[in-house]
Amino acid sequence: MAFIDEIRIRARAGNGGDGIVSWLHLKSKEFSGPAGGDGGKGGSVFMKATSDLGRLSAYQNIKDFVAENGGKGESRSRKGANGEDLYIEVPVGSLVKNITTGETFELLNAGESICVLKGGVGGYGNEHFKGSKNVTPQEHTLGTSGEDGEFVIELRLIADFGLVGLPNAGKSSLINSVTNAKSKVGNYYFTTKEPHLGVLGNKIIADIPGLIEGAAENKGLGHAFLRHIMRTRVIVHCVSLESENPKEDYLTVRKELELYDPQMLDKTELLVLTKTDMVDADKIKKSTKEMSKLNKNIIAVSVLDDESMKKLKETLLAL
């Protein structure tokens, strides 16, 4: 099933049940008074966070969500049944926007739920209107309508480390080597079309699809994946030593991050020079010296060099 990280849905809370007109008749009395019950409350709509990051994929063919209506009031002063609340599960890290009202909600912890639409209130039965001057009330009220709205649900991954870099910077190979992820590896543009997650110790690493110049203007994969970097705690910036100009590659991606959100540059960043096995020692030394002027937190690695990968893992866990 394809990874879905943004959907648009419509939802409606349940309507309140109507109050009714009813009379209580007892054998011993010709008339015993009003006994029409109130209507039940309509079910509300909640968004609930789940640790299943692929949960939005289940809604590809479901665009309308409706909570249960409240039941009508009943005789003998019995209240109608309340409508059952509706819980829509969304992945942890989801940003939910009510397009109708402009409100936004974030769900950052598994099990957390937020009421986004309130159910309607039940109407009053005629018993509610009885009094010394109105012993035979005919009045009753209808239940109110539940709230409705249109929502955009956008997943923003929460990870300890987010791997970024231009296409073919070696991110997929890197995450496969340090974790149990199975990210695609290939020497072609946009190897990764969707984020892949791996675990190192108890830390989550996200392989973010390759960025290109203009990504902040939504070129290439653009905003679809830049947003996934926003909640990563540490940026792992991969730069391929095979590049003719590693420094320019690094600055290109940094510029895109800044254009999307200047706060991106405030995150802790580890600069990883990849593919040391594809170049000679002089280029590794020269590039490391030049790039360390831009970022002191730097390491050069090759997925074929066990020693360098061990050092990388230790560095990541230390961060």
N, C-alpha and C positions, 0 to 999 in steps of 0.2 A: 504494500500500500504506500502511495506517495506521501512524503512528509508535507504536512500542511501547517503553516505558521500564521495564517491570517484568514479569517472567514467573516462573512456578514450574515446576520440572522435577524429574524423578527420574532418578538416574544410578546405574550400577553398574559397578565395575571388573571385569575378567575374572577367572575362577577359574584357579587354578594347575592344570596338567595332572597326571594321576596318574602315579606311577612304575609300572613293570611288572615282572613276573617273566619272565625269559627266560634261555635258556642258549645258550652258544656251543659248537657242535659242529664239530670238525675231523675230517677223514678219517683223520688219523694217530693220533687219540686218541679213545677211546670217550667220554670226558667231558672237557670243557675248562673248565668253570666257569660261574658266574653272569655274565650280561651284560645284565641289564635296565636300561635307561636311566632317568634322572630325568625328571620332567615339566617342561614349560616354564613360565615365569612368566606370570601373567595380565596383560593390558594394564591400565595405570593410566589414570585420567581427569584431564585437565588443562583448566583454563580459560585461554584465550589471548586477549589484548587485540588488537583490530583497530581501525583508524581509521574503519571503517564504523559510523557512529552509528545506522544503521537495522538493524543486524545481528539484533537480537532479534525483529524482525518475521518473520524466516525460521523462527522456532520456534513460531509460533502453533499449528500443527497437529502439532508434535512434542513430546511430553511425556516420553518415555522414551529415555534414552541409555545404551547398553551397549558397553563395551569388549570386545575379543576375548579369548576364553579361551586359556590356554596349551595346547599340544598334549601328548598322552600321550608318555611315554618310548618309545623305540624299541629294537629289538634291536641286538645288537653294541655295547651301552653308549652308544648315541646318545641325546642329550638331546632332549626334545620341543621343538618350536618355541615361542618366546615369543609371547604374544599381542600384537597391535599396540595401541599406546597410542591413546586417543581424545582428540582436542582439540576442545573446544567453544569456538567463537569468540564473544567478547562485546565490546561497544564499550569503547573507552578511557573510563575514569571509572566503570566498573562496580563495584558493591559486591556481593560474592557471600556469601551466608549459608547455611551448612549447618544446616538446621533440626534435623537429627538430633543433631548434636553441639554446636550453638551457636557454632561457629567462624565467623569472618568473614574475608574476603580482599578486598583492593582491587587493582585493576589500573589503573595510572595512565599506563602507557607502551605505545605500540603495539609489538607483538611480544613483550611480556612474557608469561610463562606461569607458572602455579602448579598444582602437583599437589594435587588436592582429594580424590582417592580412590586408594588404592594397590591394585594388582593382587595376587591371591593368589600364594602361593609354590608352586612345583612339588613334587610328592611324590617320594620316593626310590624308585628301582628296586632290585631285589634285589642288584645288584652292590654297592650301598652297605653292605650288611650282611655281606659276606663277611669271614671272619677265620680264624685258625688253628683255632679251635674250632667254626667254622660255615662249612664249605666248600661246603655246598649250601643257602644261605639261601632260604627261601620267602617271607620278609617283603618287603613293599613298602608304601608309604604313599600316601594320596590327597593330591591337591593341596588347598590351603586355599582358602576362598571369598574373592573379592574384596570390598573394602569397598563399601557402598552408602549412599545418602543422598538426602534431598530438599533441594532448593536453591531459594532466592529470589534472583534476579539483578535488581538495581536499578541503573539507569543514573543517574548524577549527572553532568551535563554539566560539562566543564572548559572554561571560556572566560575570556578576558582581561577582558571587560566583560559584565555581566548587566543588561539593561534591566528595571526593575521599576516598578510603579505601579498605580493603580486601573484598572479597565477604561476604555477610551477616553481614556487619558492621552496618546495619540499615539505610543506605542512602535513600532507596526508601520510607520507612516509614516516615523518617524525612522530605523529600521534600513534601510528601503528606500532612503532618501535618501543615507545615508552609506556603504552597502555595496551588494553585488549580490544581497542577499536578496530573496525574493519573498513576504513575509509578507502575509497577508490584511489588507485595510483596510476598515473599515466602522463606522458609527456605531451599534453595538449591543453589548450585553453580551457579554463574552468573545469578542471578535473572533478572538483567537488561542486555539485549543484545544490546541495543542502548541507546544513551543519551536521557534523558527526561528533559523538561524545565518547570519551574514554575515561578510565579511572586510574589514577596513580596514587597508591595508598588509599586515602579516603578523600582525595581531591579530584574534582571533575575538570577535565580538559575538553574544550570545544574546538574542533577544527572548523574555523569560519571560512566560507568560500572566498577564493581569491578576489582581491580588490583591483580596480584599474583606475587610472586617472579619469576623473569625472564621476566617480561612484557617488560622491555627495550630491551630484546633480542627477542622480538616478540612472547613470549610464552603466552598461553591463548589468551586473546583478544589483547594483545600487543599494537603495534604502532597504531592500528586502533582507539584506544581511548585515548592513552597517548597524542596524538596531540591536542585533544580537551581541554586539561588542559592548553595548552601554552598561550591562550589568555584570560583566566579567570583572573579577577583582584585580587580576594581573594580565597585562597584555604581553604575549610572547610574539615578538615581531621577527618573522623569519625572512631572511634575505639570502638569495642564492649566490654563491661565489662564482657560479657559471656566468652570471650577468656581466656585461661589458662595463657596467657602472653601478656597483652595489650601493654606493652612497646615494645616487639619484633615485634608485628604487626605494630605498628607505625613506627619503624625504617625500617622495610621491605619495606613499601610503600615509605618512604622518600628516601631510597636508589635507588629504581626504578626511581623515579622522577629525581634524581641527574644523574643517568646513561643515561637517555634519554636526558636531557638538564640541566646542572648545574645551569642555571639561574632560574630554577623552585624553587630552595630553597630560592631565594631572594624575592619571593612573600610574601605578608602578609598572615599569616596562622592562622586560628582558629582551635584549637583542641577540638573536641566534643566527650566526652565519652558517648556512647549510652547504652540504655537498663538498666538503673539503677533499673527498676522494677524487673529485673531478678536476681539481686544479693543482698546480705545483705549490711547493712550500713558500716560495717567494710571494705569490699572490695572497696566500693565507696571512702571512706576516704583514704585508703591506696593507691589506684591507682591514685587518684587525686593528692596526695602529691608527689608520685613518678614521675608522668608524667609532673607535673608542673616544674620539674627541666629541662625538655626538651623543654617545651613551656609554658611560663607564661600566654599566651592567651588561657585559658582553661575553659571549662564549662561541667558539667555532666547533662544529660537530659534523660527523658523518654517521648515517645510520648503519654503515658497514664497520664502524669503529666502536667496539664494545666499551672501550675505556672512555671515549668521549660521551657516549650515551649514558654511562653510569654517572659521569660528572654532571650531565644535564639534569638527570633525575634528582640528584642530590641538591643541585641549585634550585630547581623548581620547588622541592619540598621545603627548602630553607626559606624561600620567599613566602 
